[in-house]
Amino acid sequence: MADWGPVFVAVVLFIMLTPGLLVQIPGRNKVVEFGNFQTSGVSILVHSVIYFALICIFLLAVGVHMYLG
C-alpha cells in the first residue's frame, strides 16, 4: 500500500497558499487581501516560506499518513 498522506497535504497546501487565490500576504494596498487574483514577487516569496514551514510541520513533526487501496 502506498502512503498518500504527503501527496494530499502538499496538494491541499499548494491550493490554499496560492498567492491571490484565497489570500495574498502582503497585498498591494493592505497587509492582507482576500480573493484579489493578483500576485507580486514579495507575495510569492512569503507564501513559499509559509508553505515550506507548514509542509515541514505536517510531514515531519505530525507525521500525516493516508493508506488507500
Buried (B, 14 or more C-beta within 10 A) or exposed (E): EEEBBBEBBBEEBEEBBBBBBEBBBBBEEEEEBEEBEEBBEEBBEBBEEBBEEBBEEBBEEEEBEEEEE
